[in-house]
Structure formats: C-alpha cells, structure tokens
Amino acid sequence: MNEAQTEINIPHLFRCPISLDLLEDPVTLTTGQTYDRSSIEKWISAGNFTCPVTMQKLHDLSFVPNHTLRHLIDQWLQLGSQYHPSTNNSATIDYLASLKNNLESHDSTLETKFKALEKIKVLSDEYCSFRKSCFQQLSFLSLLLELVFGLCLSDSKLSENYLDFVELTLSCILKLLPIVNLEPLNIIKDESKLENFIFLFEKGTSSIKTSLCLVIDYSTTVSQTEDLCHVLGNSQKLVHEIVQVVMNQNSVDNDEVSTAAIKALSALSSLESNKESLVKCGAINGIITYISRCENGKKINLAPLAMATLKKLLVLESGKEALVNHVNGIETLVKMVFKVCNQECSESAVGILSIICSDFGSAREVAIGAGVLSQLLFLLQSQCGTKTKTKARMLLKLLRSKWSEESMQV
C-alpha cells in the first residue's frame, strides 16, 4: 500500500488530533481525549496546559496508555487496513459481526469474549454517525442482555473471572442504551432472566450493582419499557436489595453505588403502581438514611433527587406513616431546611414538612423540638428564592395555627 493510500484510509478514530497521523503510542488525558504520546508531550513541554481538543485546563498533566485502542490499531494494520470505520459502513458491520460471532460462539474462550467486549466498548464510545444503525442492525443489545441474564446462574458460577465478564458486559450495555432501541430490555421481564437479575444484584460486586441500578433507571425513559418498570418495581426482593444498597453504603468510596441506587428508586417511583411496593420494602427509610449523611459532611450528589423521590412517595398514607415513624425522619428533614449550599434541598424539605406537619400532630411536636422554627427564620433571612421563602412562610403559619388550636384544646 502506498503512502497516499494509507493516508486516505486511516480511520478518524486512529488519528492523533494534533499531528493527524496514525496513533503510534495512544495515551488518554484526564479529559478523556486520546493523543499520540510524542505529540501531547511536545504540546505540554511548550507550556500548553490545556487539552488541545476540549481546551479544558489540565489540573493533572498525567496520562494513561490506551491499550484497547492500540490493540484495535494493530488489528487494523494486520488486516491491511480493510477495516475502515470512518467511511465504510459495510466494513464496519462486517467487523462488528465478527465480534458478535466471537461472543455467540460456544467455542470462544472467556479471554476471546473479553477482547471482543473491550472492542465493542471502545466502538460504542467513539463512533457517531453510523454506530446506531450498526449496533441496531446486528441486535447487539439483545445479545449482551442474553450473555448476562440468559444463563442458569448459581453461586458456583460466580468466579472472579465470571464477575469481571459480567461487569464488562454490563458496561457495554450501558454504552449502548443511549444509542439503540430499548425494546430488548423487556426480555428481563422473563421469569428466569428476572431471577438472574435479582441474583446478580444480591451476589454481584459494587460495580455490578451500580450497572444494574442504571439499567433500571433507563427502563423508565421510554413507554416501550413501562411494563418492565412495573415488574421491577413490584419485585419486593429486588426493591429490598436496592434499599439495602442505599442504607449500607456508609463509605465515601462507595458513593457511586448508593447514588445509582437512589436513581433506581427515583425511576421506579415514577410509576404509581410501584409506590406501594417501594414503601413496603423500606424505601422511605433508605432515602432518609441517604439524606442524613449530609450531617456527617459527606458529599451527597443526589440529595435533591432523593428528596424529590421521598415527596413522590408521600402521596400514600403508608408513606407518610413510614416517615413519621422513622426514628430520625423529621429531625433529618429539619436539618435540611436551611441549606445555603443547596436551595433545592431546602425547598423540598420545607414542602415535605408542610405535608407531614399538616396531618400529624406528633410530627409537629418533633419538628418544633428539633428547631424547625429557628431554621425557617434563618431561611427567610437568607438569599434563597422567592418560591422557597413562600413555602417557608406557609409552614410557619401552619405550625403557629396548629399550635394555637392545640393550646386552646388543652
């Protein structure tokens, strides 16, 4: 192959954004962009401390080798540049079909399947114009779901290598969900696959639990999978496991999985038919536990979403009772009233307390004892929004009027 032909045939993915030449030693910056090592080293040594593509400031100048992309380039070169993803859609489909065959074949080793999945992960992440049609045409989502949930699982099968395989497959599934039709997710409704879904949630690693929670989150994004959301939300065993993840993750290191679990609970609560199951399985307790970590100075990424989910569950009397009966429920909400750093949480806390204090005298007593009046006054003197202040005034008025009524009755 002559030099000009090679230049024409280099896929866009395989070119260094700086030199525009074939990547010889691809390395990835903290921004996620990949460059040839020599090119990015020259860029930085010249005093440029930004990412050339995104122009983000590089607070960390380190980079890591992109072994997966290096492997893809090596394979492309071995094939005589026949694999041409940037301009040849047919070749891309052929290449993806070969990866699919490796995953489907009973003769493929686990190592072969690992390599195929790694390539799929890179391809699904990098390609834009044709990736959706290619992955959709080859039914990759159905295949990957079958790989994870289609086997007859047992404790004996959950070796470290197998769990690594499940983690990688779920990672590929999550890469595909935003770009393909979600109809194949409905296979999880099948009894045996649902059992495997729950089994993996019980026995899997934190990474597996995180991915399964995010799959649940996706199940509520389109009407095609509404029935799946209903099935998942009414599986009390599954909901119980999700709640346990929220309640048991007390380490900052495990914030990712508890955050994903909050997303799952929020997604499931979007269906009215799921709310009773969520409350019955302890979702209120789990959410309060998650929110209460703010008191310990931990970074809680989804406190506003957790508060919004809690409010959705309070349409049920059982939800209100679960909150009132929680040993720290009302106190936790009172502490969230005056959150200068998060006005969304403040507004939600005031709204939830208004609902509970209107219906339960015991909640009013606890709230007042926990200092809600001073919290509300601080909030009114702060720079919070008009909507939050209006709700705060209404709650103050409610507490005063109820207190007056009860005093007169005494």
PLY file of the C-alpha trace (Angstrom):
ply
format ascii 1.0
element vertex 410
property float x
property float y
property float z
element edge 409
property int vertex1
property int vertex2
end_header
0.00 0.00 0.00
1.48 3.37 -0.94
1.78 6.30 1.47
-1.04 8.29 -0.12
-3.46 5.36 0.09
-2.55 4.79 3.74
-3.18 8.45 4.49
-6.63 8.30 2.91
-7.61 5.11 4.66
-6.65 5.97 8.25
-9.90 5.94 10.26
-10.64 9.16 12.11
-10.53 7.30 15.43
-6.97 6.16 14.74
-5.55 9.64 14.01
-3.85 11.86 16.58
-5.86 15.11 16.84
-2.58 17.07 16.99
-0.45 15.54 14.22
-3.35 13.97 12.26
-1.08 10.94 11.77
-1.75 7.35 12.75
-1.52 6.93 16.53
1.65 5.01 17.37
1.51 5.21 21.17
-2.03 6.37 22.12
-2.40 7.88 25.59
-5.51 9.35 27.20
-5.65 12.57 29.24
-7.87 13.14 32.27
-10.29 14.91 29.89
-10.90 11.59 28.13
-9.23 12.69 24.87
-6.59 10.44 23.28
-3.38 11.65 21.59
-0.12 10.20 20.40
2.32 10.27 23.32
5.03 12.22 21.45
2.56 14.85 20.23
0.96 15.56 23.60
4.36 15.61 25.34
5.57 18.28 22.88
2.33 20.23 23.43
2.78 20.25 27.22
6.52 20.90 27.15
5.81 24.00 25.03
3.90 25.43 28.02
0.40 24.48 26.91
-1.56 23.24 29.92
-4.92 22.73 28.20
-6.44 19.80 26.34
-5.94 20.58 22.61
-9.40 19.30 21.64
-11.61 20.48 24.53
-9.38 23.40 25.66
-10.08 22.40 29.26
-7.38 23.41 31.74
-5.28 20.40 32.74
-5.03 20.36 36.52
-3.50 16.90 36.21
-0.86 16.53 33.47
-0.70 12.75 33.72
-2.00 10.39 31.02
-2.50 6.64 30.71
-1.83 4.28 27.80
-4.94 3.43 25.76
-4.24 -0.29 25.32
-7.63 -1.08 23.79
-7.23 1.49 21.04
-3.62 0.32 20.49
-4.93 -3.22 20.02
-7.58 -2.06 17.53
-4.97 -0.17 15.51
-2.68 -3.23 15.47
-5.53 -5.39 14.24
-6.44 -2.82 11.59
-2.85 -2.81 10.35
-2.75 -6.62 10.30
-5.91 -6.66 8.19
-4.15 -4.48 5.62
-6.39 -1.52 6.58
-9.51 -3.33 5.35
-11.34 -2.30 8.49
-12.35 1.27 7.75
-14.94 2.52 10.28
-14.94 6.20 9.38
-16.07 5.89 5.75
-17.03 2.27 5.04
-20.26 1.32 6.73
-20.28 -2.16 5.21
-16.80 -2.93 6.55
-17.82 -1.70 9.96
-20.82 -4.01 10.03
-18.61 -6.90 8.93
-16.16 -6.13 11.71
-18.89 -5.85 14.34
-20.44 -9.06 13.00
-17.15 -10.85 13.62
-17.11 -9.54 17.20
-20.69 -10.69 17.65
-19.77 -14.13 16.33
-16.96 -14.34 18.91
-19.44 -13.57 21.67
-22.07 -16.02 20.42
-19.74 -18.93 19.64
-19.61 -21.76 22.18
-16.05 -22.38 21.01
-14.85 -18.91 22.07
-12.80 -18.76 25.24
-13.60 -16.31 28.01
-10.46 -14.38 27.03
-11.69 -14.09 23.43
-15.03 -12.78 24.64
-13.29 -10.30 26.94
-11.34 -8.89 23.99
-14.48 -8.65 21.87
-16.30 -6.77 24.63
-13.40 -4.36 25.09
-13.52 -3.51 21.39
-17.29 -3.06 21.50
-16.94 -0.71 24.45
-14.46 1.46 22.52
-16.54 1.39 19.34
-19.77 2.33 21.11
-17.98 5.16 22.86
-16.18 6.71 19.90
-18.38 6.40 16.84
-21.17 8.80 15.98
-22.73 8.90 12.52
-23.15 5.19 11.84
-22.81 3.47 15.21
-26.53 3.45 15.99
-27.53 1.72 12.77
-24.68 -0.80 13.04
-25.35 -1.85 16.61
-29.10 -1.77 15.99
-28.86 -3.81 12.79
-26.82 -6.53 14.49
-29.06 -6.67 17.62
-26.12 -6.21 19.94
-28.24 -5.13 22.91
-30.25 -8.36 22.79
-27.05 -10.40 22.59
-25.39 -8.67 25.53
-28.51 -8.94 27.68
-28.65 -12.65 26.87
-25.00 -13.05 27.85
-25.65 -11.56 31.29
-29.14 -12.79 32.15
-29.67 -15.80 29.89
-27.62 -18.38 31.80
-28.70 -20.58 34.68
-26.75 -18.85 37.43
-25.65 -20.24 40.77
-23.07 -19.40 43.43
-20.70 -21.92 41.88
-20.62 -19.95 38.60
-19.71 -16.63 40.21
-15.94 -16.91 39.94
-13.86 -13.74 39.93
-13.32 -14.07 36.17
-17.03 -14.52 35.54
-17.90 -11.46 37.66
-15.33 -9.46 35.68
-17.03 -10.68 32.50
-20.45 -9.59 33.80
-19.06 -6.18 34.80
-17.62 -5.59 31.34
-20.76 -6.81 29.55
-22.97 -4.53 31.66
-20.60 -1.67 30.93
-21.11 -2.30 27.19
-24.87 -2.49 27.68
-24.86 0.92 29.36
-22.84 2.33 26.45
-25.46 1.07 24.00
-28.63 2.10 25.86
-28.46 5.78 24.81
-28.00 4.95 21.11
-30.28 1.96 20.38
-33.92 0.98 20.66
-34.65 -0.09 24.26
-37.28 -2.71 23.39
-34.83 -5.62 24.02
-34.72 -4.65 27.71
-38.13 -6.25 28.02
-36.54 -9.70 27.99
-35.71 -9.04 31.65
-39.44 -9.49 32.36
-38.99 -13.19 31.60
-39.14 -15.08 34.89
-35.75 -16.79 34.61
-33.99 -13.61 33.48
-35.60 -11.59 36.26
-34.36 -14.19 38.75
-30.84 -13.80 37.34
-31.14 -10.00 37.52
-32.01 -10.25 41.22
-29.38 -12.94 41.83
-26.65 -10.74 40.37
-27.90 -7.84 42.46
-27.62 -9.97 45.59
-24.26 -11.60 44.85
-22.55 -9.15 42.49
-19.84 -6.59 43.10
-20.50 -2.91 43.76
-19.78 -2.25 40.08
-22.39 -4.81 39.02
-24.97 -3.38 41.43
-24.25 0.11 40.09
-24.77 -1.00 36.49
-27.99 -2.87 37.30
-29.36 0.24 39.04
-28.57 2.30 35.94
-30.33 -0.28 33.75
-33.39 0.17 35.98
-33.07 3.94 35.55
-33.13 3.54 31.75
-36.21 1.32 31.93
-38.34 4.37 32.76
-37.15 6.60 29.92
-39.44 5.26 27.17
-43.00 3.96 27.07
-41.83 0.70 25.44
-40.37 -0.47 28.76
-43.09 0.76 31.13
-44.23 -2.81 31.82
-40.66 -3.75 32.69
-40.50 -0.86 35.14
-43.71 -2.16 36.73
-42.31 -5.70 37.02
-39.06 -4.47 38.57
-40.83 -2.10 40.95
-43.17 -4.81 42.19
-40.42 -7.33 42.80
-40.17 -6.85 46.55
-36.99 -8.90 46.70
-35.29 -6.58 44.19
-36.57 -3.38 45.80
-35.39 -4.65 49.19
-31.90 -5.22 47.74
-31.81 -1.71 46.25
-32.84 -0.21 49.59
-30.13 -2.20 51.36
-27.54 -0.78 48.97
-28.65 2.75 49.88
-28.63 2.04 53.60
-25.40 0.05 53.80
-23.06 2.24 51.77
-21.60 4.37 54.53
-18.21 4.87 52.92
-17.47 7.79 50.62
-15.63 5.29 48.42
-18.95 3.57 47.74
-20.87 6.73 46.91
-21.21 5.68 43.26
-23.31 2.61 44.00
-25.55 4.34 46.56
-26.05 7.21 44.12
-27.05 4.74 41.40
-29.45 3.07 43.85
-31.12 6.42 44.55
-31.52 6.87 40.79
-33.15 3.43 40.60
-35.59 4.22 43.42
-36.45 7.54 41.82
-37.03 5.86 38.45
-39.25 3.17 39.94
-41.26 5.74 41.90
-42.28 7.40 38.63
-44.96 4.70 38.25
-47.95 4.94 40.58
-48.26 1.16 40.57
-44.80 0.83 42.14
-45.14 3.24 45.05
-46.84 0.86 47.49
-44.15 -1.76 46.89
-41.38 0.81 47.41
-42.82 1.99 50.71
-43.46 -1.57 51.88
-39.83 -2.53 51.16
-38.38 0.34 53.16
-37.64 2.97 50.50
-38.54 5.77 52.94
-36.00 4.50 55.47
-33.36 4.15 52.77
-33.88 7.67 51.46
-33.78 9.20 54.95
-30.53 7.33 55.64
-29.06 8.65 52.38
-30.09 12.24 53.14
-28.86 12.07 56.74
-25.29 11.55 55.53
-25.20 15.26 54.75
-24.98 15.80 58.51
-21.67 13.94 58.60
-20.11 16.19 56.00
-20.21 13.59 53.24
-20.71 14.69 49.65
-24.16 13.53 48.62
-24.52 14.05 44.89
-28.21 13.28 44.59
-29.73 14.68 47.78
-32.20 16.81 45.73
-33.29 13.73 43.74
-33.63 11.74 46.97
-35.82 14.48 48.45
-37.97 14.61 45.31
-38.40 10.82 45.42
-39.39 10.98 49.08
-42.04 13.58 48.26
-43.47 11.38 45.49
-43.93 8.51 47.95
-45.82 10.73 50.40
-48.94 10.59 48.23
-49.54 7.32 50.09
-50.69 7.33 53.70
-48.33 4.43 54.30
-45.50 6.64 53.01
-46.38 9.44 55.44
-46.60 6.99 58.31
-43.24 5.46 57.44
-41.64 8.90 57.53
-43.29 9.91 60.81
-42.37 6.59 62.41
-38.73 6.77 61.32
-36.63 7.43 64.41
-34.74 10.30 62.75
-37.04 11.14 59.85
-38.43 14.50 60.94
-35.15 15.66 62.53
-33.29 14.87 59.31
-35.69 16.98 57.27
-35.48 19.85 59.76
-31.69 19.88 59.36
-32.18 20.13 55.58
-34.40 23.23 55.84
-31.57 25.74 55.99
-29.07 24.55 53.37
-27.43 27.64 51.92
-25.37 25.47 49.56
-28.41 23.68 48.19
-31.60 25.68 47.89
-33.31 22.84 46.05
-32.95 20.67 49.16
-34.22 23.49 51.37
-37.33 23.94 49.25
-38.03 20.19 49.19
-37.53 19.86 52.95
-39.97 22.71 53.65
-42.52 21.20 51.26
-42.28 17.73 52.79
-42.53 19.07 56.35
-45.62 21.05 55.33
-47.31 17.84 54.16
-46.37 15.83 57.26
-46.96 18.56 59.85
-50.39 19.26 58.40
-51.52 15.68 59.04
-49.59 14.57 62.13
-49.51 16.36 65.46
-46.62 14.18 66.58
-44.61 15.36 63.58
-45.24 19.00 64.52
-44.01 18.38 68.06
-40.85 16.65 66.86
-40.18 19.32 64.24
-40.56 22.15 66.74
-38.39 20.29 69.25
-35.75 19.83 66.56
-35.60 23.58 65.94
-37.63 23.96 62.78
-38.84 27.45 63.76
-35.34 28.89 64.00
-34.35 27.07 60.81
-37.26 28.65 58.97
-36.39 32.10 60.29
-32.77 31.68 59.17
-34.04 30.57 55.77
-36.28 33.63 55.43
-33.32 35.90 56.17
-31.13 34.17 53.59
-30.76 34.77 49.85
-32.99 31.82 48.93
-35.51 32.08 46.12
-38.98 33.60 46.35
-40.66 30.21 45.96
-38.71 28.75 48.88
-39.50 31.76 51.09
-43.19 31.49 50.26
-43.23 27.84 51.30
-41.29 28.68 54.47
-43.83 31.35 55.45
-46.69 28.92 54.82
-45.07 26.29 57.03
-44.51 28.84 59.81
-48.14 29.89 59.57
-49.25 26.26 59.66
-47.16 25.47 62.75
-48.37 28.55 64.60
-52.03 27.97 63.81
-51.89 24.29 64.74
-50.02 25.13 67.93
-52.70 27.72 68.83
-55.52 25.24 68.16
-53.91 22.57 70.28
-53.20 25.04 73.11
-56.85 26.12 73.17
-57.99 22.48 73.26
-55.79 21.90 76.30
0 1
1 2
2 3
3 4
4 5
5 6
6 7
7 8
8 9
9 10
10 11
11 12
12 13
13 14
14 15
15 16
16 17
17 18
18 19
19 20
20 21
21 22
22 23
23 24
24 25
25 26
26 27
27 28
28 29
29 30
30 31
31 32
32 33
33 34
34 35
35 36
36 37
37 38
38 39
39 40
40 41
41 42
42 43
43 44
44 45
45 46
46 47
47 48
48 49
49 50
50 51
51 52
52 53
53 54
54 55
55 56
56 57
57 58
58 59
59 60
60 61
61 62
62 63
63 64
64 65
65 66
66 67
67 68
68 69
69 70
70 71
71 72
72 73
73 74
74 75
75 76
76 77
77 78
78 79
79 80
80 81
81 82
82 83
83 84
84 85
85 86
86 87
87 88
88 89
89 90
90 91
91 92
92 93
93 94
94 95
95 96
96 97
97 98
98 99
99 100
100 101
101 102
102 103
103 104
104 105
105 106
106 107
107 108
108 109
109 110
110 111
111 112
112 113
113 114
114 115
115 116
116 117
117 118
118 119
119 120
120 121
121 122
122 123
123 124
124 125
125 126
126 127
127 128
128 129
129 130
130 131
131 132
132 133
133 134
134 135
135 136
136 137
137 138
138 139
139 140
140 141
141 142
142 143
143 144
144 145
145 146
146 147
147 148
148 149
149 150
150 151
151 152
152 153
153 154
154 155
155 156
156 157
157 158
158 159
159 160
160 161
161 162
162 163
163 164
164 165
165 166
166 167
167 168
168 169
169 170
170 171
171 172
172 173
173 174
174 175
175 176
176 177
177 178
178 179
179 180
180 181
181 182
182 183
183 184
184 185
185 186
186 187
187 188
188 189
189 190
190 191
191 192
192 193
193 194
194 195
195 196
196 197
197 198
198 199
199 200
200 201
201 202
202 203
203 204
204 205
205 206
206 207
207 208
208 209
209 210
210 211
211 212
212 213
213 214
214 215
215 216
216 217
217 218
218 219
219 220
220 221
221 222
222 223
223 224
224 225
225 226
226 227
227 228
228 229
229 230
230 231
231 232
232 233
233 234
234 235
235 236
236 237
237 238
238 239
239 240
240 241
241 242
242 243
243 244
244 245
245 246
246 247
247 248
248 249
249 250
250 251
251 252
252 253
253 254
254 255
255 256
256 257
257 258
258 259
259 260
260 261
261 262
262 263
263 264
264 265
265 266
266 267
267 268
268 269
269 270
270 271
271 272
272 273
273 274
274 275
275 276
276 277
277 278
278 279
279 280
280 281
281 282
282 283
283 284
284 285
285 286
286 287
287 288
288 289
289 290
290 291
291 292
292 293
293 294
294 295
295 296
296 297
297 298
298 299
299 300
300 301
301 302
302 303
303 304
304 305
305 306
306 307
307 308
308 309
309 310
310 311
311 312
312 313
313 314
314 315
315 316
316 317
317 318
318 319
319 320
320 321
321 322
322 323
323 324
324 325
325 326
326 327
327 328
328 329
329 330
330 331
331 332
332 333
333 334
334 335
335 336
336 337
337 338
338 339
339 340
340 341
341 342
342 343
343 344
344 345
345 346
346 347
347 348
348 349
349 350
350 351
351 352
352 353
353 354
354 355
355 356
356 357
357 358
358 359
359 360
360 361
361 362
362 363
363 364
364 365
365 366
366 367
367 368
368 369
369 370
370 371
371 372
372 373
373 374
374 375
375 376
376 377
377 378
378 379
379 380
380 381
381 382
382 383
383 384
384 385
385 386
386 387
387 388
388 389
389 390
390 391
391 392
392 393
393 394
394 395
395 396
396 397
397 398
398 399
399 400
400 401
401 402
402 403
403 404
404 405
405 406
406 407
407 408
408 409
